[in-house]
Amino acid sequence: MNKNLLSVLLIFTIILSNFSTASAETTVASLRVGITKDENGLNPYTYVTGYPGLDLMNLLYDNLFQLDVDNKPVPWLVKDYKVSDDGLTYEFTLHDEVKWHDGKPLTAEDVKFTMEYFIKYPKSRFTNPLKSISAINVTDEIKFSLVLSKADPNFMIQPLADLPILPKHIWSTIDKPDDEMNALGSGPYILEEHKSGQFYKMKANKDYFKGAPPIEEIIFPIIEDSTAMFNALQSGEIDVISSSISPELVNQFETNPSLKVARGPGYSTSLFQINAEKYPMTEKAFRQAIDYAIDKENLVKTVLLGLAEVGSPGFIHPSSPFYNNNLKPVFDQEKAKQILEDAGFKDTDGDGFREDQQGKKIDLTTLVYSNNPIRIRTAELISEALHNVGIKNTVKAMDSTTVDSLMWPDFDVSKGRDYDLGVWSWSNTMQLFPDRLVDLFHSDPTLGSVNIGAYKNPEFDALAEKLKNTIDETERTNLIKQLQAFVAEDSPIITLYYQEIVNAYNPKVYDGFVFQVGKGIINKLSFVLGEKPEQPANEQPKNDEKSAEDNQTDSNEVAQNNTSVYIFIGVLLIAVLAFFLRKKKKTDKDDFDI
């Protein structure tokens, strides 16, 4: 082949290759994610909320394992691992190219240090799951093993997929972790700036061991008012919101041609919390009557506009393989009245409200967060329902800090409580594995670490302790279903609903979000490289034809632009080939004539 022709073909091959690469590698310069509150320092000791605070922190730090879209633990910092047949020994090999944000390598010594540090300086979420570890053995820079005192069927989730690994060279000199503001980790993003009450700014960690993240800069403006946040998204001031859209606004967002809406099941559990150590809530019959008085389906229809699933009496979400499907929500106000009558709670003075078994007035208070309209309306409807069966109570809306201090002082159940009733919610992490029932309802505060209602039942405790020592899955499932039955029968809480998650974002800025079941699109998987679904899971199509046409037009424009470039290159290539072929014929003819 003519050398000139070969050179031209080579040039065009390079051009075409570069075009393909440029088309495949798309990065976003900046993304603005609205959050509702200042999350304080974003390290494992100082972040504030489970969502989105913990998720922001996890952009800066890595775990050994990561929960996937279905909340199954998959290796992350860990490259290979092996578990002994008895479930007591775990052997791990880390990825050997992981670096901290300051460029130093992350090693097995950092993992060992982290686990020992959280034991020395407790942070309940991360410390408690580590207590089953009896030995940590480091083999070399990337290999280590963990030996457990007893097998733990949830060990892969907590601590392995939850514990953020700390850099030993930074934290080994820190003895007051609650006051520490550094956030140097190994995660896909680096904290660049935090202006208290205003915003967080993160930049991509281009040396991240899983590849440079797809977004070069993420800004998290702090917008406390939810209405202001929704307006900011619709006006283009921000690109995505971290909070779920209010039910009454979902249709408005779904019909907005500039936005996409991602919907899916939520694991956040809204409930009516009862203080079971305060009379008359100490009486099982009184708690049962409350359960029968509340129409949970009506709450879903009227307050959530159908965007929720009715709560299970046993707390466990119906999608869980451990769900006890023999338990059904109850609603029968006549039965509630009869239960109260039979238990000695009667209206002796004819004012429409019952007195207790000693003839004293019952006048209860239901606490609720003042900044949460959905919870306030829920509390109001429950109050009406209780009035209908003769239980007098008043709804009292207060700021969240005050409500927390009364229902869960210092987030330590051993410090007691000072309330009657409350509308409460536990985040999605409470549904990640069924053993959380022990945390919620065991009477020993060291085991029932979130038993804010002080529920006590020796039979429940015995089953809970048996569960902690059971590995066989069939036996575990039976025990978990029995525990749910105790909760449904004794009514220490009334599970109301699991609100659906409805997220919205601007796809023209970034369309790589991944919907994680029970959490939504603001999670680590949305901000790292990897296979992305064409649309977030459970995404709802636009309701209006214009929106669908606009989306199709965008896709067609992209396709047409790509096609035009390919046609141009093809035509140019053909022209060049024709030119050299003609030149070759002429050269051949000249040779023949000679």
Residue, then its C-alpha position, 0 to 999 in steps of 0.5 A: m500500500n502507498k506509504n502516503l495512503l497508509s499515513v492518512l489512514l492512520i491519522f483518520t484512525i486516530i481521529l476516530s479513536n479520539f472522538s469515540t473516547a471523548s464521547a464515552e468519557t463525560t464528566v460533570a464540572s459541578l453539581r449542586v445538591g441541596i441539603t436541609k441542615d448543617e451536618n457539622g464536621l464530616n468525620p465519623y465522630t462529628y456528622v449529625t444525621g443518618y441521612p444525608g449526613l452519613d452519606l456525605m461523610n461516606l463520600l470522604y471515607d471508605n468502608l471495607f464493604q459497601l451496600d449495593v442498590d439492594n443493600k447487600p454487602v459487596p467488597w469495596l476496600v477489600k479485594d478478596y476475602k474468606v470466611s471459615d466454616d464456623g463463621l469465626t475467622y475472616e481473612f481479607t486482602l485489601h486493594d493495594e493501590v488505595k491511598w489517603h487524600d494526602g497520598k499516603p497508602l491505606t494499609a491493613e494497619d489502618v484497619k486494625f487501628t480504626m477498630e481499636y480506636f472506636i473501642k477506645y473512643p466509643k461512637s455507638r453506631f460504629t463501636n457496638p458491632l465491633k465488640s464481637i471481635s476478639a482478635i485482629n491479626v495483620t499479616d502484611e501491608i494489605k492482608f489481615s484477619l479478624v477472629l470473632s468470639k462468636a459467629d455473627p450473621n450480620f457481621m458483613i453489614q455491621p461493621l464491615a459495610d458500615l465502619p469508616i476506615l480512619p488514617k492511623h497517621i492522622w488519628s493516632t494523635i487525636d484523643k478528643p475525637d468529638d472535637e476533631m474537624n479534620a475529614l481526611g479519608s480515602g473516599p472518592y471526594i475530598l472536602e475542600e471547604h465548609k462554611s457553617g450554615q451555608f454550604y459544603k464543597m467537595k472536589a473529586n479525588k482523581d487518584y481514587f482507586k476505583g477511578a476518578p469520580p464522574i463529577e469534578e466538584i460537588i457543592f451542598p448548599i444548606i437550605e433549611d426550608s423545604t419549600a425554598m429547596f423545592n423552589a430552588l430545584q425548579s428554578g435551576e439554582i440547585d440540581v438535585i435535592s437530598s430530601s424526599i418530595s412532599p406527597e402533594l408536590v409529586n405530580q408537579f415535579e413529575t410533569n416538569p419537563s426539565l426534571k426527572v423523578a426517581r421513586g422507590p420503597g422507603y425503609s424509614t419507619s414512621l411510628f407512634q411511640i409509646n412510653a411503656e414505663k409511664y402509667p397508663m401506658t404500662e398497661k398492655a390493654f391500654r396500648q392495644a386499644i391505642d393500636y385498634a383506634i388508629d386507622k393506618e390505611n387512612l393515614v397513608k391515603t390522606v397524609l401521604l396521598g398513597l405514597a407510602e406502605v402501611g406499617s407492619p405491626g411487627f415493625i419489620h418491612p414487608s419486603s424483608p425475607f424475615y417479615n411475618n406475613n401472619l401479622k396484619p394491621v388492625f383498626d376497629q374503634e369499637k373494639a378499642k372502646q371495649i378493650l378499655e372498658d374491660a380493662g377498667f378505663k371508663d368515662t365515669d363523669g360523662d365528659g366523653f373522656r375516660e378516667d384511669q383504673q383509679g378514677k383519675k383523669i387521663d390527659l396525655t401529650t403527643l410530642v412531634y417535630s415542629n418542622n415536619p408537616i407530615r408528622i404534625r398532620t399524622a399526630e393530629l389525626i391520631s389525636e382525633a382517633l384517640h379522642n373518638v375512643g375516649i382517650k384525651n390527649t394534646v398534640k405538642a409540636m416542638d423543635s426537634t432538639t427539644v423533642d429528642s431531649l425528652m424522648w431520647p436524652d443525650f441519645d442514651v436510653s439508660k438516661g430515661r425519658d420524659y414523655d407520654l406519646g410521640v410521633w417518631s421515625w427511625s431511618n432506613t438503617m433500622q430495616l437493614f437486618p432484622d436483629r435490630l428488633v433486639d436494639l429496639f425492644h430489649s429491656d437491657p439498655t446495653l442491648g436495647s440501645v434504642n428502646i426509647g419506650a422502655y418496653k419490658n418483656p422477659e419472654f421477648d428478652a429470652l428470645a432475643e438473646k437466643l437469636k444472638n446465639t443462633i446461626d442457622e437461618t431457618e431457626r433465625t427466621n422462626l425466632i425473628k417472626q416470633l419477636q415480631a409477634f411479641v411486638a404486634e401483641d404487646s404494642p410498645i409502638i404502633t408502626l404507622y407507615y413506610q413513606e415512599i422515597v421521591n427524589a428529583y433532579n436535573p438530568k441535563v446536569y447529571d444523569g448518573f444517579v443510582f437509586q438505593v432501595g430504602k435510601g434514594i439517589i443520594n448515596k455513594l454509588s451515585f457518585v463513583l464510576g461503575e455501571k449505571p442504569e439508564q434510569p434510576a431504579n423505580e423511576q417513574p415516566k413523565n405523565d405529560e406527552k410534551s415531557a416525553e417528546d422533549n426527552q426523545t428530542d434530546s436523545n435524537e439530537v445526541a444521536q443525530n449529532n453523533t451520526s453527523v460526525y460519523i458520516f462526515i468522517g466516513v465521507l472524508l475517508i472515502a474521498v481520500l481513498a478515491f484520491f489515492l486510488r485515482k493517483k495509483k491508476k495514473t501511476d500504473k498507466d505511466d509505468f506501462d507506457i514507458 
